[in-house]
């Protein structure tokens, strides 16, 4: 199958099928708009058709800490409607929220908060219409700290979010840490409970159990784990957190998350957790089997330019659907009307170290990538950044006569600067250059990141760093690289974000 199915930071995939069409959703954490919805006709190609959270108040993202916000969603189609349950975590997060929509492209409802305590909720109905929410349950210890309770389940009133029963414990895997990501399916009268365990890092896995009812009792499959990359030298690691779907022709597939680490030791994934897909078959004893995630079919090069046309479509307030902002909607960060054809960013005196940067970004989605922005800094200071979070980012920043590249990695900082000519308009570039597979580059464990400025018609390199600093392993982040323009001070106008990239041949 074609992998990654959804490249770039797109973890915790969930999928449902309606007739011949699949709908997929992934987690967005502190980024908005929240929860992209993808459509696919073949589980090979996906198209972004909208987002669940496009209005203020649907999620509490504006005040969530890094690592909080929108965690693993589940999407289902039931009773003629689409249903999505998702944890909106920490800080100003609302808790576990249930959204509905007639059209998966939106609009989605304002959401009701469910009376459950846990993460990774799943929603399922039995033949009588009883609604079950199954989750990775959380409890509070006497000292106030949180503890994992394993997989738990309540009956729910899906209209109000009220829990209609006390949480019951369910099968919680084979002993791996953090039993999470439960999904419940009824297949020919048998109920299957599929979960992830082992943590979302190298120990990650998918395991499964079955039982006579949605409440169990469940017995684990004899061949668990269904999927894991732990201990393997496969190009895709950390595989786990899956969701099953039956195709219209009766065959099955699993979407799941994984990483594409770069180093010899299978560490340092530049793009964080991405979405993959594998075929699933059933044995004579009625158990599913999934194939490991392989990178056997490489994607075509990606080439795209994001502009800010005056006659922009109304959806997403005129922004390209791939554009995200941090703890804010792109519309709150950039003004598309001040200067037709440009996105105006107005600095607030803070840079990318701030939790609320004035920043528009797109995901790095190929192993090799060249990202270029065209800015006007005649009345401000701003640049191009590649970000994991406020603690770790690579900034190429320009004023009318100076350009500075600064790598910030959790308290360490190094800068390279050079004067520039050319006035207000400036083109800045960040290049991610991975070594050929199986070879490491001296002094680099991941890819090589360089910052460049166009000066006198030529690209001039400012400096370079090991991309391992901008990996999910170094940052211990749930997200991935997001890259784009930002403003520090004054007015910075953005004319275009250009992305070209390609995966490395293996
Ligand atoms: C998610 C959990 C996990 O809730 O990481 O892979 C958490 N697994 O299931 C955040 O994505």
Boltz pocket constraint, residues with backbone or C-beta under 6 A from the ligand:
constraints:
  - pocket:
      binder: B
      contacts: [[A, 11], [A, 12], [A, 27], [A, 71], [A, 72], [A, 119], [A, 120], [A, 180], [A, 181], [A, 196], [A, 199], [A, 200], [A, 240], [A, 241], [A, 257], [A, 478]]
      max_distance: 6.0
